[in-house]
Amino acid sequence: MAPTLTVLVYSAVAAGAAALGAIPAALRRPLSLRWLGWANALAAGLMLGAAYRLMMIGLERGPLTSWASPSSSRPTGRLARMISS
């Protein structure tokens, strides 16, 4: 299967799963503020953990490459200069 078609199929499956996951939430009564607070805290913790892991993977790969080189006049080049100094 072509890579573009593979991405299309997987993204359609993900969209369908997200839609199915929303059905129980739409049919339930509203959550209390206590449950909503715990759910937000859990989501924030998961996102912080994922961001930390992605940052560590990026740091393990080494310095920024040519697409964000310090000699570039693009904003990413200036960002690379700030990070590397």
N, C-alpha and C positions, 0 to 999 in steps of 0.2 A: 504494500500500500504506500502511496506517495506520502512524504512527511507532512505536507499541507493537509491532506485528507485525514491523516492520523490525528493531527491537532484538532481539526474540525470535529471529528467523532468524539474525541475525549472531552472537548469543551462542551459539546452538546450533552454528553452523559453527566458532566459536572453541573450544568445548568438544570437538567432534569432532577438530579439529586437535591439541589438547593430548593427547587420548587416543591418537591415532595416533603422536604424537611420543614417547609413553612406551613404546610397544611395543618398539622396539629396546633401550631401557635395561633392560627386564624380561627380555629374552632373552639378554643378554650376561652375561659373567662380571663379578664386581665390579671396579671400577676401582681402580688403585693409589692410594695416598695422594698421590703426586706429581701425578697427573692430576686428582684431586679438588681439590687445592690450587690448581692453575692454573685449573680451571673456576670455583671460588669467587672467585678474584681477578678473573677476567674478568667474572663476574656483578656483583661489587661495583663494578667500574669503570663498567660500563654503567649501573647504578642511580645512581651518583653523577653521571654525566653527564646522565642524564635529570632528576634532581632539580635540578641546577644550571640546566638549560634551563627547566624549569617555573618555577623561582624568578625567573629573569630575565624571563620572559614576564609573570609576575604583577607584578613591579616596573615594567615598562614600561607596564602598564595604569593605573598611578597608585595613589592612596591607597585604603584600604579603603572600601567603600560602606556603605549604610545597614544591610545585614544584619549588619554587625559594627561598628556605630557606637560611639564611646566613650561615648555617653550610655546605651547599653543596659545593663541589669543582668545580662544573660546573660554566661557566661564568655567568649564571643567578644568582647563589648564590652570587657572588661578586657584581653583579649589585644591588641585593637586599640589601647587606650590605651598599653600597654607598648611596642608596636612603634612607634607614632607619636611617642613622646616621646624 
